[in-house]
Amino acid sequence: MITIASEDHRLHAPKGEFSFGEFVPPYENPRRVDSILARIAETRLGPVRPPERFGADLIRRVHNAPLLGFLETAWTQWQAQFGPDAPPALPLSWPVGGMRAIEPEGITGKFAFFALDASTAITPTSWAAVRSAVDVALSAQKLVAGGERAAFALCRPPGHHATPDNYGGYCFVNNAAVAAEAFRQAGAARVAVLDVDYHHGNGTQAIFYRRPDVMFASLHASPETTYPYFSGYADEIGEGPGEGFNANYPLRHGTAWNAYGAALDHALARIEGYGPDALVISLGVDTFEKDPISHLKLRSEDYIRIGEAIARLKRPTLFVMEGGYAIEELGLNTVNLLQGFEAKVG
């Protein structure tokens, strides 16, 4: 399997994030890619190639202009207000019920308007890393659209929490959604996105919620107890033309393989019935039992099973990297899933 990866991911390296009431070193950091690339090399999974460069047309199809304009200029505006030694660029407040959702003029207000949380800092070179991650996803998508059975987009920063209008959860632009849209523009009548990250892919859901041409299915920890809290319930099935094309499988803390595997089988059966021309996997491995910010109980060997199950759909498949923060086992678990897929493809 060909992997697309870029060294430009290192341009996004915040010094910290707010987590569980503390300012801590970020869980989402460049060591994640190092771990995965090391395992790819060790197992000889396949070649690793740099991305091609793409324009912003497909990004604009899934994200609205105000968010993109903010992300591209946020650090410049932040530094203009706080000077050359500006603190981490993070929001200080949010609009909540009863407040008016009007974009403020000042940069601190803009952060409150566009950000979902205080875990996703912006640095001077974050936007360059974000654009490179999109190029990684689109380069891998191009391979699959061109005839490759599967490809792996080693994106960083991840993307599945980014909505049409907001960023957060370590995500700025929704790489998987952009890739799904690229398949549609390349001629796929139907595309399915399967999200196996620990957290609900609220952004991907929001982007395609009213569309019948892209089905979204997500296995994730229940939003009653887990970020992003306000999205991912089982009764969210799509709206209007998209009704029936959104499927959520919220799981309780402590869920292990037996229950997870049953939910996965159900989701894959739904996707099989949908009949997609292409499949995008939002590949998160923060479902691992040792992940520092998660509470499911999958083991390393379970990721082989996930890959095998996905392969049984026999669809052109793009894997897009999302979460996973147990650095020591991150490469092992990610490559296990990809190797499980390849073993069944033959």
C-alpha distance (Angstrom), angle and dihedral (degrees) to the residues before:
residue distance angle dihedral
M1 . . .
I2 3.79 . .
T3 3.80 116.4 .
I4 3.80 122.3 -156.5
A5 3.82 114.6 -154.1
S6 3.78 137.5 158.2
E7 3.78 132.7 -152.5
D8 3.81 87.0 -143.9
H9 3.81 88.7 83.4
R10 3.83 85.5 81.9
L11 3.80 88.5 69.1
H12 3.80 87.4 77.4
A13 3.80 106.9 65.9
P14 3.81 112.6 136.4
K15 3.79 117.7 -167.6
G16 3.79 93.9 -130.5
E17 3.79 152.1 -24.0
F18 3.77 137.9 -143.5
S19 3.79 108.8 -101.6
F20 3.80 128.7 165.2
G21 3.80 91.3 -14.5
E22 3.81 96.3 -48.9
F23 3.80 137.5 94.5
V24 3.81 101.5 -122.1
P25 3.82 138.9 166.0
P26 3.82 107.4 -78.9
Y27 3.78 117.9 -94.1
E28 3.80 88.4 -151.5
N29 3.82 102.3 67.8
P30 3.84 141.4 137.7
R31 3.81 92.9 -90.2
R32 3.79 88.0 74.8
V33 3.80 92.4 68.9
D34 3.81 91.5 43.0
S35 3.81 90.2 56.4
I36 3.79 93.3 50.4
L37 3.81 95.6 44.8
A38 3.80 91.0 49.4
R39 3.80 90.7 54.6
I40 3.80 92.4 45.7
A41 3.80 89.2 54.7
E42 3.80 93.2 44.5
T43 3.81 93.7 51.7
R44 3.83 95.5 36.8
L45 3.77 89.6 -129.4
G46 3.79 90.5 166.7
P47 3.79 143.6 -73.8
V48 3.80 122.4 -38.3
R49 3.80 114.6 -141.9
P50 3.81 133.9 -177.0
P51 3.79 118.9 -114.6
E52 3.74 128.9 -100.7
R53 3.80 118.0 -122.8
F54 3.78 119.6 -103.8
G55 3.77 134.5 -175.3
A56 3.79 126.2 -117.2
D57 3.82 99.7 -102.7
L58 3.80 95.6 104.1
I59 3.81 91.9 43.7
R60 3.79 88.8 55.7
R61 3.78 89.9 53.6
V62 3.81 92.1 63.8
H63 3.83 103.2 27.6
N64 3.78 129.4 51.5
A65 3.79 122.5 -118.3
P66 3.84 98.3 -113.6
L67 3.82 92.5 58.8
L68 3.80 93.3 46.6
G69 3.79 91.8 47.3
F70 3.79 90.3 50.7
L71 3.80 94.8 48.7
E72 3.79 92.8 49.2
T73 3.82 94.1 51.3
A74 3.82 103.7 25.7
W75 3.79 98.0 103.6
T76 3.80 93.5 45.9
Q77 3.80 90.3 52.6
W78 3.80 92.4 43.9
Q79 3.79 92.7 51.2
A80 3.79 91.6 45.8
Q81 3.80 88.5 60.2
F82 3.81 100.5 38.3
G83 3.81 102.3 30.5
P84 3.83 134.2 -126.2
D85 3.82 92.2 -46.6
A86 3.79 93.4 51.5
P87 3.82 117.1 166.3
P88 3.82 121.2 -118.9
A89 3.78 110.3 -56.2
L90 3.78 102.0 -116.6
P91 3.82 134.2 137.5
L92 3.79 121.7 -99.7
S93 3.82 100.2 -164.0
W94 3.79 142.6 7.4
P95 3.81 137.7 -142.8
V96 3.80 108.1 -107.2
G97 3.79 135.9 178.1
G98 3.78 113.4 -37.7
M99 3.81 94.5 19.5
R100 3.79 122.8 109.7
A101 3.81 116.8 -109.1
I102 3.80 97.0 -137.3
E103 3.80 118.1 141.9
P104 3.83 108.4 -113.2
E105 3.79 123.2 -134.5
G106 3.82 98.0 -130.0
I107 3.79 121.8 77.2
T108 3.81 95.9 -122.2
G109 3.79 88.5 55.0
K110 3.79 91.3 47.1
F111 3.80 90.5 55.4
A112 3.80 88.7 52.8
F113 3.80 90.0 48.7
F114 3.82 98.6 49.5
A115 3.84 105.1 29.3
L116 3.79 125.3 87.0
D117 3.81 95.5 -162.0
A118 3.81 147.5 -10.5
S119 3.79 95.8 -100.1
T120 3.79 96.5 82.4
A121 3.78 111.6 74.1
I122 3.79 123.0 -175.2
T123 3.81 120.2 -138.3
P124 3.83 131.4 -170.0
T125 3.81 91.8 -90.6
S126 3.80 102.0 31.6
W127 3.79 94.2 107.0
A128 3.81 91.7 56.6
A129 3.80 89.4 53.0
V130 3.80 91.3 47.6
R131 3.80 92.6 52.1
S132 3.79 90.1 47.6
A133 3.82 90.7 52.7
V134 3.80 89.2 54.7
D135 3.80 89.6 50.1
V136 3.81 88.5 52.2
A137 3.81 91.2 53.4
L138 3.79 94.1 45.7
S139 3.80 93.1 46.3
A140 3.80 90.9 53.8
Q141 3.81 90.9 43.9
K142 3.80 89.3 53.3
L143 3.80 90.1 55.5
V144 3.80 92.3 52.7
A145 3.80 93.2 43.7
G146 3.80 87.0 50.6
G147 3.79 94.2 56.2
E148 3.80 109.1 -79.2
R149 3.81 110.6 136.4
A150 3.82 90.3 -136.2
A151 3.78 142.6 -14.2
F152 3.81 136.4 -170.0
A153 3.81 121.3 -129.2
L154 3.82 105.8 -159.9
C155 3.79 93.8 -158.4
R156 3.76 124.0 -177.7
P157 3.00 125.7 -156.0
P158 3.81 91.8 40.9
G159 3.79 120.1 -131.9
H160 3.80 120.9 -160.1
H161 3.83 97.0 103.5
A162 3.82 93.2 55.8
T163 3.82 110.6 105.9
P164 3.81 127.7 -167.4
D165 3.82 88.9 -88.1
N166 3.82 108.7 20.5
Y167 3.79 143.3 50.9
G168 3.80 130.0 -155.1
G169 3.78 145.3 111.1
Y170 3.84 88.4 77.4
C171 3.84 88.0 -57.2
F172 3.81 129.1 117.2
V173 3.81 107.6 161.3
N174 3.80 120.6 21.1
N175 3.81 102.6 -116.9
A176 3.82 95.0 -177.2
A177 3.80 92.9 49.0
V178 3.80 92.0 48.7
A179 3.81 89.1 50.8
A180 3.81 91.7 48.5
E181 3.79 89.3 51.4
A182 3.82 88.9 49.1
F183 3.81 89.8 56.4
R184 3.80 89.5 51.4
Q185 3.79 91.9 50.2
A186 3.82 89.5 48.0
G187 3.79 90.6 58.8
A188 3.80 107.2 -87.1
A189 3.81 107.4 143.7
R190 3.80 92.6 -159.0
V191 3.80 131.4 20.1
A192 3.81 128.1 -173.4
V193 3.79 125.0 -154.4
L194 3.81 116.4 -159.2
D195 3.80 114.4 -168.2
V196 3.82 115.5 -161.3
D197 3.80 96.7 169.3
Y198 3.82 117.9 124.7
H199 3.81 90.6 -116.1
H200 3.78 124.7 61.5
G201 3.80 114.0 -98.2
N202 3.78 92.3 -126.4
G203 3.79 92.7 163.7
T204 3.79 95.4 54.1
Q205 3.79 90.1 46.2
A206 3.80 92.0 51.0
I207 3.80 93.0 48.9
F208 3.81 95.2 53.0
Y209 3.82 101.8 25.9
R210 3.81 95.2 112.8
R211 3.80 97.1 36.7
P212 3.81 127.5 95.1
D213 3.82 94.3 -167.5
V214 3.84 94.9 69.6
M215 3.80 118.9 47.2
F216 3.79 117.8 -158.4
A217 3.81 124.3 -158.3
S218 3.81 123.5 174.9
L219 3.80 135.1 -173.2
H220 3.80 109.9 -164.0
A221 3.78 146.7 136.6
S222 3.79 113.2 -73.9
P223 3.82 113.9 -85.2
E224 3.81 87.7 -136.5
T225 3.81 86.7 77.9
T226 3.79 106.5 13.1
Y227 3.82 142.0 62.8
P228 2.99 130.4 -63.5
Y229 3.86 83.7 34.5
F230 3.81 96.9 -177.7
S231 3.79 100.2 63.0
G232 3.79 136.7 46.9
Y233 3.80 106.4 60.6
A234 3.80 119.3 148.4
D235 3.81 93.5 -116.4
E236 3.82 92.1 63.4
I237 3.81 98.2 101.2
G238 3.81 103.0 152.2
E239 3.80 132.5 -86.7
G240 3.79 136.6 -109.4
P241 3.81 110.3 -19.6
G242 3.81 88.4 0.5
E243 3.80 96.4 57.0
G244 3.79 109.7 129.3
F245 3.80 94.7 18.4
N246 3.81 97.3 91.1
A247 3.81 121.4 75.2
N248 3.81 126.5 -179.7
Y249 3.80 126.1 -170.4
P250 3.84 107.5 -168.9
L251 3.82 112.3 -166.6
R252 3.78 130.5 -159.1
H253 3.80 122.6 -116.0
G254 3.78 109.7 -87.4
T255 3.80 95.4 32.4
A256 3.82 110.6 157.9
W257 3.79 133.0 -170.7
N258 3.80 101.6 -69.8
A259 3.80 95.2 59.5
Y260 3.80 93.2 33.2
G261 3.79 92.4 51.0
A262 3.80 91.6 50.4
A263 3.82 91.2 52.3
L264 3.80 90.4 46.9
D265 3.79 91.7 51.9
H266 3.81 90.1 51.5
A267 3.80 92.5 49.2
L268 3.80 92.1 48.1
A269 3.79 91.0 49.6
R270 3.82 88.8 53.5
I271 3.79 90.1 50.5
E272 3.80 91.7 47.3
G273 3.79 89.6 52.9
Y274 3.79 90.5 49.6
G275 3.82 90.1 57.2
P276 3.82 102.3 -145.0
D277 3.79 122.3 -165.1
A278 3.82 89.8 -145.3
L279 3.78 136.6 18.8
V280 3.82 127.6 -146.2
I281 3.81 118.0 -164.4
S282 3.80 118.2 -157.7
L283 3.79 92.7 -149.9
G284 3.79 112.2 -153.5
V285 3.79 120.7 160.0
D286 3.79 97.3 -174.5
T287 3.81 85.4 110.3
F288 3.83 84.4 84.4
E289 3.81 116.7 122.5
K290 3.83 92.6 -122.1
D291 3.79 98.2 45.6
P292 3.83 107.8 131.9
I293 3.80 97.1 -137.4
S294 3.81 101.8 32.3
H295 3.79 139.0 75.5
L296 3.80 110.1 -153.8
K297 3.79 121.5 106.1
L298 3.79 109.0 -136.3
R299 3.81 116.4 146.6
S300 3.78 128.4 -143.4
E301 3.80 93.1 -99.7
D302 3.80 90.5 54.4
Y303 3.80 90.9 68.9
I304 3.81 89.1 62.8
R305 3.81 87.1 56.8
I306 3.81 91.9 50.3
G307 3.80 90.9 52.4
E308 3.79 91.9 47.9
A309 3.80 91.7 50.2
I310 3.81 92.9 50.3
A311 3.80 90.7 49.7
R312 3.79 90.7 58.5
L313 3.81 89.3 70.3
K314 3.83 87.8 68.9
R315 3.79 93.7 -148.7
P316 3.82 130.6 137.6
T317 3.80 99.1 -91.2
L318 3.79 134.4 -157.5
F319 3.81 118.4 -168.1
V320 3.82 114.1 -154.6
M321 3.81 118.1 -169.7
E322 3.78 117.5 -121.8
G323 3.84 126.3 155.9
G324 3.79 138.6 -12.1
Y325 3.80 123.4 132.7
A326 3.81 107.3 -179.3
I327 3.79 89.9 102.8
E328 3.80 98.3 -170.4
E329 3.81 92.9 56.2
L330 3.80 98.7 28.4
G331 3.79 95.9 96.8
L332 3.79 92.4 43.8
N333 3.80 94.1 51.6
T334 3.80 95.5 43.2
V335 3.80 94.4 48.9
N336 3.81 91.3 42.9
L337 3.79 88.6 61.6
L338 3.80 93.0 47.1
Q339 3.80 92.2 46.5
G340 3.79 91.0 48.1
F341 3.79 88.1 55.0
E342 3.80 93.1 47.5
A343 3.80 93.4 47.9
K344 3.81 90.6 59.9
V345 3.79 95.0 41.2
G346 3.81 89.3 56.5
